[in-house]
Amino acid sequence: MARWFEFMGNHPFLFGILFVLIVLFFMIETKRGGKKINPNAVGLMVNNQNAELIDVRPKKDFEKGYIQGSRNIPFTELKNHIDSLRQSDRPIIIVCQMGMMAGTAVAMLGKENVYRLDGGIVNWQASGLPLVSEKVVKK
């Protein structure tokens, strides 16, 4: 650790460049993933601003459990729906399993009022919020 401080003292220019690169990295990563919305704020945005929930998980995962009122557009089919989603005046919240694919979907849409659910369905459930599932009745 002492050598680290010695390096910083002897090379302030290099340390400054390292610091700037680290800050830029985090700024770019945050912007690339899109704006996040906390699971607890989703209900408020849906109720107050009539936000649209788009779940980009595969259909089989969606049917196991989804946020009430969400619409399933699997990520593999999202390109076919981009134009219609861009034309919507409503805020859009993209939902995926853990929040990773949602960031890519937000970037694909490229609109100002598109958000991604922070942590995806995993974080939604960890927050104690309910999921709706399709119950298949067998005869």
C-alpha positions as CSV (number, residue, x, y, z in Angstrom):
1,M,0.0,0.0,0.0
2,A,2.9,2.3,0.8
3,R,4.2,1.8,-2.8
4,W,0.8,2.8,-4.2
5,F,1.0,6.1,-2.4
6,E,4.6,6.6,-3.5
7,F,3.5,5.9,-7.1
8,M,0.7,8.5,-6.8
9,G,3.1,11.1,-5.4
10,N,5.8,10.4,-8.1
11,H,3.3,10.3,-11.0
12,P,0.4,12.6,-10.4
13,F,-0.3,13.0,-14.1
14,L,-0.7,9.2,-14.6
15,F,-2.9,8.9,-11.5
16,G,-5.0,11.8,-12.8
17,I,-5.5,10.1,-16.1
18,L,-6.5,6.8,-14.3
19,F,-9.0,8.7,-12.2
20,V,-10.6,10.4,-15.2
21,L,-10.8,7.1,-17.1
22,I,-12.6,5.4,-14.1
23,V,-15.1,8.2,-13.9
24,L,-15.7,8.2,-17.7
25,F,-16.2,4.4,-17.6
26,F,-18.9,4.6,-14.9
27,M,-20.6,7.5,-16.7
28,I,-20.7,5.7,-20.0
29,E,-22.0,2.4,-18.4
30,T,-24.8,4.2,-16.6
31,K,-25.9,6.0,-19.7
32,R,-25.7,2.9,-21.9
33,G,-28.0,0.9,-19.7
34,G,-30.7,3.5,-19.7
35,K,-32.6,5.1,-16.9
36,K,-33.5,2.7,-14.1
37,I,-36.7,2.6,-12.1
38,N,-37.0,1.1,-8.7
39,P,-39.6,-1.8,-8.3
40,N,-41.5,0.2,-5.7
41,A,-41.8,3.2,-8.1
42,V,-43.3,1.1,-11.0
43,G,-46.8,1.2,-9.6
44,L,-46.7,5.0,-9.1
45,M,-45.5,5.5,-12.7
46,V,-48.2,3.1,-14.1
47,N,-51.0,4.8,-12.1
48,N,-49.9,8.4,-12.4
49,Q,-48.4,8.5,-15.9
50,N,-50.1,5.5,-17.5
51,A,-46.8,3.8,-18.1
52,E,-46.7,0.8,-20.3
53,L,-44.9,-2.4,-19.1
54,I,-43.1,-4.4,-21.7
55,D,-41.6,-7.8,-20.6
56,V,-38.9,-8.9,-23.0
57,R,-38.4,-12.4,-21.4
58,P,-39.2,-15.5,-23.4
59,K,-42.8,-16.5,-23.5
60,K,-42.3,-19.6,-21.3
61,D,-40.7,-17.4,-18.6
62,F,-43.4,-14.8,-18.9
63,E,-46.1,-17.3,-18.4
64,K,-44.5,-18.6,-15.2
65,G,-45.0,-15.1,-13.6
66,Y,-45.2,-11.5,-14.8
67,I,-46.1,-8.1,-13.4
68,Q,-49.8,-7.4,-13.7
69,G,-50.6,-5.3,-16.8
70,S,-47.4,-6.1,-18.6
71,R,-47.2,-7.1,-22.2
72,N,-44.9,-9.8,-23.5
73,I,-42.7,-9.0,-26.4
74,P,-39.8,-11.4,-26.3
75,F,-36.4,-9.8,-26.9
76,T,-35.9,-11.8,-30.1
77,E,-39.0,-10.2,-31.5
78,L,-38.4,-6.7,-30.2
79,K,-37.0,-5.4,-33.5
80,N,-40.5,-6.0,-35.1
81,H,-42.2,-3.7,-32.5
82,I,-39.7,-0.9,-32.3
83,D,-41.6,1.5,-34.5
84,S,-44.9,1.1,-32.7
85,L,-43.2,1.5,-29.3
86,R,-41.3,4.6,-30.4
87,Q,-44.6,6.2,-31.5
88,S,-46.2,5.8,-28.0
89,D,-46.5,8.9,-26.0
90,R,-46.7,6.9,-22.8
91,P,-43.6,6.2,-20.7
92,I,-42.3,2.6,-21.2
93,I,-40.8,0.4,-18.6
94,I,-38.8,-2.6,-20.0
95,V,-38.7,-5.7,-17.8
96,C,-36.4,-8.7,-18.1
97,Q,-35.1,-11.3,-15.8
98,M,-32.2,-9.4,-14.1
99,G,-32.1,-6.0,-15.8
100,M,-29.4,-6.7,-18.4
101,M,-31.4,-7.3,-21.5
102,A,-33.7,-4.4,-20.6
103,G,-30.7,-2.0,-20.8
104,T,-30.1,-3.2,-24.4
105,A,-33.8,-2.8,-25.2
106,V,-33.8,0.7,-23.8
107,A,-30.8,1.6,-26.0
108,M,-32.6,0.0,-29.1
109,L,-35.7,2.2,-28.5
110,G,-33.7,5.3,-28.1
111,K,-36.5,7.4,-26.6
112,E,-36.4,9.8,-23.7
113,N,-39.2,8.3,-21.6
114,V,-38.1,4.6,-21.6
115,Y,-36.9,3.0,-18.4
116,R,-35.7,-0.3,-17.3
117,L,-36.8,-2.1,-14.2
118,D,-33.7,-2.1,-11.9
119,G,-32.7,-5.7,-11.2
120,G,-35.6,-7.1,-13.3
121,I,-38.1,-9.7,-12.1
122,V,-35.5,-11.0,-9.7
123,N,-35.4,-7.6,-7.8
124,W,-39.2,-7.3,-8.1
125,Q,-39.7,-10.5,-6.3
126,A,-36.9,-9.7,-3.8
127,S,-38.8,-6.5,-3.0
128,G,-41.8,-8.7,-2.0
129,L,-43.9,-7.6,-4.9
130,P,-46.3,-10.1,-6.5
131,L,-46.3,-11.7,-9.9
132,V,-49.3,-12.9,-11.8
133,S,-49.2,-16.3,-13.5
134,E,-51.3,-18.0,-16.0
135,K,-53.0,-21.1,-14.5
136,V,-53.5,-23.8,-17.0
137,V,-56.6,-25.9,-16.2
138,K,-56.2,-29.5,-17.3
139,K,-59.4,-31.5,-18.0
